[in-house]
């Protein structure tokens, strides 16, 4: 009798083992739905699109129900898929929490940190700071995405982002202000000599201009005088680009006036290639933030990266004439 009972329990146990779900598919499902499409989810997961698609099909076959409708515009959850997603997200949160427990006990931070930064910051401040960070933390790998487009940290699996905004409104993110990032209106000395030194914002109308791209299609300088007077000067730029370094070089070559962050133009000003225009009028001041999702902020590799940047960026910004 005992042997029969024991054999039965063994068979039940074996059946239970065989029926254990593949939680990887649950995690893939949650990430793909959050990304909005299989292609976007595959990029965030760094997996082939075909693999992600196959995994979703396996999950639906395993569950015996349709979880999503695949359309040209993306994925649309079924009613059961919406309910299923809630539990998959709980699995994802629990997995990340478990990972944090084990990583917190490690003496040496290790792993990979995914960082997003605008081109200008990547090619100025980070070129100096990243090699120092990597030397200090040899077990931490850094994957830097230099882009001027808005990045969804959670959907794209980015740990930390540098952003210059007056404020960060996303309540799902932690935003640590690092430094003010004032901008100034600059022009090449030969350009100013050709058109004359502007004494009032309206004098800017006779100059050619260069600008970052604005989706509104409306270009102008919002200027504030020391006595509180505010004035907006509209213009049609000769050159529009998201690359600040291209704008700076075009300005150095005398192609037009341009509003750029002070840190980016400090060397050109010191070399006499650019000079401030209307120094008594100020442009809106941005604030450099370090931004990261709540759930990722405690991972040791991410934490030491954040701490390092918080410690060093303000001093480097001060040295680069970012402040004042």
DAWOMO-V61101 format. One record per helix or strand of 3 or more residues. SS is the DSSP state (@ for helix, = for strand). FROM is the first residue (numbers start at 0). TO is the last residue. If there is no record, write none. Layout:
BEGIN
((SS:FROM:TO) (SS:FROM:TO))
END
This chain:
BEGIN
((@:1:17) (@:22:34) (@:37:44) (@:48:62) (=:67:70) (=:73:76) (@:78:103) (=:110:116) (@:118:121) (@:124:135) (=:139:145) (@:152:155) (=:159:164) (=:172:180) (=:182:186) (@:188:194) (@:200:205) (=:208:210) (=:219:224) (=:229:233) (@:243:251) (=:256:260) (@:261:269) (=:280:282) (=:285:292) (@:299:318))
END
